């Protein structure tokens, strides 16, 4: 069978193209140095496999409990209470940070805590609220490293509850309505991760409470909002305590 030189060259070119494609597919995709609007998010490497399945330090749950103390102080203009909560937060965080290591979120938490401290010292409610949310959001980011723990979901829900409460207290009903809708969505995403046999009843109760909380905000009924918020505080604290250290 006669094969022309042109056909040989064509076949060789195709083989070379396949070889190059195969090699490029085998290579891992490199992290880009720049994106359309600047540098990509700085990320840390994933922790070792065994570490990813460890329980988060109990101190991370204690930080969330302390956030509630600070928030109540700022939202009700009880600054000595907020300052006491801050002192507790400042004592827990170094120990928690030492146990978690240099995970994604630690640097941001440090920065937010510095700003939170200044805001509480100046008794600036909005800045305190903003930086408390940022600090706890960073703790939630750290929590994502612990794959079997619902810590990050729990913090996301608690931050959402604080968001609604802040704007209700400020009588900003438009923002409160937006935030309660966000809370409802966050809860819907978090609920499956919180549903374990030992705490299932409390999770179901919280589901109903959040729906009633949403209705109360829509009606701008402060009495009903306070009632539901008290119930949610109790249920979420029970859920937090159940998962602490697990």
C-alpha positions in Angstrom: 0.0 0.0 0.0 1.5 3.4 -1.1 1.4 6.2 1.5 2.4 9.7 0.3 4.7 12.0 2.3 1.8 14.5 2.8 -0.3 11.8 4.5 2.7 10.8 6.7 3.2 14.4 7.7 -0.5 14.8 8.5 -0.6 11.7 10.6 2.5 12.8 12.5 1.0 16.2 13.1 -2.2 14.7 14.5 -0.2 12.3 16.8 1.9 15.3 18.0 -1.3 17.3 18.7 -2.8 14.4 20.7 0.4 14.0 22.7 0.5 17.7 23.6 -3.1 17.7 24.5 -2.7 14.6 26.7 0.3 16.2 28.5 -1.6 19.5 29.1 -4.6 17.6 30.5 -2.3 15.7 32.9 -0.8 18.9 34.3 -2.6 20.5 37.3 -4.1 23.9 36.6 -1.9 26.6 38.0 -3.3 29.3 40.2 -3.7 32.5 38.1 -1.6 35.5 39.1 -4.3 38.0 38.1 -8.0 38.2 37.3 -10.2 40.6 35.5 -10.3 43.1 38.4 -7.1 42.3 40.2 -5.4 39.6 42.3 -7.3 36.4 43.2 -8.2 35.6 46.8 -5.2 34.5 48.8 -5.7 30.9 49.9 -3.9 28.5 52.1 -3.3 24.9 51.2 -5.8 22.3 52.5 -4.8 20.8 55.8 -3.8 17.1 56.0 -6.6 14.6 55.5 -6.8 13.5 59.2 -6.9 17.1 60.4 -9.8 17.9 58.1 -11.9 15.3 60.0 -11.1 16.4 63.5 -13.6 18.3 65.6 -13.0 22.0 65.9 -11.7 23.3 69.2 -14.4 24.0 71.7 -13.1 27.5 72.1 -14.5 28.4 68.6 -18.0 27.6 69.9 -17.2 29.7 73.0 -16.3 32.6 70.7 -19.8 32.4 69.2 -21.4 32.4 72.7 -19.4 35.5 73.6 -20.5 37.2 70.4 -24.0 37.1 71.7 -22.9 38.9 74.9 -21.2 41.6 72.9 -24.1 42.0 70.5 -26.7 42.3 73.2 -24.5 45.1 74.8 -24.2 47.1 71.6 -27.8 46.6 70.5 -29.2 47.7 73.8 -26.5 50.4 74.4 -25.2 48.5 77.4 -21.6 49.2 76.7 -20.2 47.8 80.0 -21.8 44.5 78.9 -20.2 44.8 75.5 -16.8 45.6 77.0 -17.1 42.6 79.3 -17.8 40.4 76.3 -14.9 41.8 74.4 -12.6 41.0 77.3 -13.8 37.4 77.2 -13.4 37.3 73.4 -9.8 38.6 73.7 -8.9 36.0 76.2 -10.4 33.1 74.3 -9.1 34.0 70.8 -5.4 33.5 71.3 -6.0 30.0 72.7 -8.4 29.1 69.9 -6.0 30.5 67.3 -3.2 28.4 68.8 -5.2 25.2 68.4 -6.5 25.9 64.9 -3.1 26.9 63.4 -2.8 29.2 60.3 -6.1 28.4 58.6 -7.9 30.6 56.2 -9.8 33.2 58.1 -7.3 33.6 61.0 -5.6 36.8 59.6 -9.0 38.4 58.8 -10.2 37.6 62.3 -7.2 39.3 63.8 -7.9 42.4 61.8 -11.6 42.4 62.6 -10.9 42.0 66.3 -8.5 45.0 66.3 -11.3 47.1 64.7 -13.9 45.7 67.0 -11.9 46.7 70.1 -11.6 50.2 68.8 -15.3 50.5 68.0 -16.4 49.3 71.5 -13.9 51.7 73.1 -15.5 54.5 71.1 -19.0 53.2 71.8 -19.8 53.2 68.0 -22.8 50.8 67.5 -22.6 50.4 63.8 -18.9 49.9 63.6 -19.1 47.4 66.5 -21.9 45.5 64.7 -20.0 45.5 61.4 -16.7 44.2 62.9 -18.4 41.7 65.2 -20.0 40.3 62.1 -16.7 40.2 60.2 -14.9 38.6 63.1 -17.5 35.8 63.5 -17.7 35.4 59.7 -13.9 34.7 59.8 -14.4 32.1 62.6 -17.0 30.5 60.3 -14.4 30.4 57.5 -12.0 28.6 59.9 -14.8 26.2 60.7 -15.1 25.1 57.1 -11.7 23.4 57.5 -13.4 20.9 59.9 -15.4 18.9 57.3 -17.6 16.9 59.8 -18.6 19.9 61.9 -21.6 22.2 61.4 -19.7 25.1 63.1 -19.5 27.3 60.0 -23.3 26.8 59.3 -24.2 27.5 62.9 -22.2 30.8 62.8 -23.8 31.8 59.5 -27.3 31.4 61.0 -26.3 33.2 64.2 -24.8 36.1 62.2 -28.0 36.2 60.3 -30.1 36.4 63.4 -28.0 39.3 64.7 -28.3 41.1 61.4 -32.1 41.1 61.6 -32.1 42.1 65.3 -29.8 45.0 64.7 -32.1 46.6 62.1 -35.2 45.9 64.0 -33.8 47.7 67.0 -32.9 50.6 64.7 -36.5 50.6 63.3 -35.1 50.1 59.8 -37.8 47.8 58.6 -36.7 47.8 55.0 -33.3 46.4 55.8 -34.8 44.1 58.5 -37.0 42.6 55.8 -34.0 42.0 53.5 -32.0 40.5 56.4 -34.8 38.2 57.6 -35.2 36.8 54.0 -31.4 36.2 53.9 -31.7 34.5 57.3 -34.5 32.2 56.0 -32.3 31.2 53.1 -29.2 30.7 55.3 -31.2 28.5 57.7 -32.5 26.4 54.8 -29.0 25.7 53.7 -27.7 25.1 57.2 -30.5 23.0 58.6 -29.5 19.6 57.0 -26.0 19.8 58.6 -27.5 20.5 62.0 -29.9 17.6 62.0 -28.5 14.9 64.1 -30.5 12.4 66.3 -29.5 13.9 69.6 -30.6 17.5 68.7 -33.2 16.9 65.9 -36.2 18.1 68.0 -34.4 21.4 68.8 -33.6 21.9 65.1 -37.2 21.3 64.1 -38.3 23.7 66.8 -35.9 26.4 65.5 -37.2 25.9 61.9 -40.7 26.8 63.1 -39.4 29.7 65.2 -37.5 31.3 62.2 -40.6 31.1 60.0 -42.6 32.9 62.8 -39.8 35.4 63.2 -39.9 36.2 59.5 -43.7 36.7 59.7 -43.3 39.0 62.8 -40.7 41.1 60.9 -43.0 41.4 57.9 -45.8 42.6 60.2 -43.4 45.0 62.0 -44.6 43.5 65.3 -41.9 44.2 67.8 -43.6 42.3 70.6 -43.8 39.1 68.5 -40.3 39.7 67.2 -38.9 39.8 70.8 -40.9 36.7 71.7 -39.6 34.7 68.8 -36.1 36.1 69.2 -36.0 34.9 72.8 -37.1 31.4 71.6 -34.5 31.4 68.9 -31.8 32.4 71.3 -32.7 29.5 73.6 -32.8 26.9 70.7 -29.6 28.1 68.9 -27.8 28.1 72.3 -28.9 24.5 72.9 -27.8 23.5 69.4 -24.4 25.2 69.9 -23.8 23.5 73.2 -24.7 20.1 71.8 -22.1 20.4 69.1 -19.4 22.1 71.2 -16.3 19.9 71.2 -17.9 17.2 68.9 
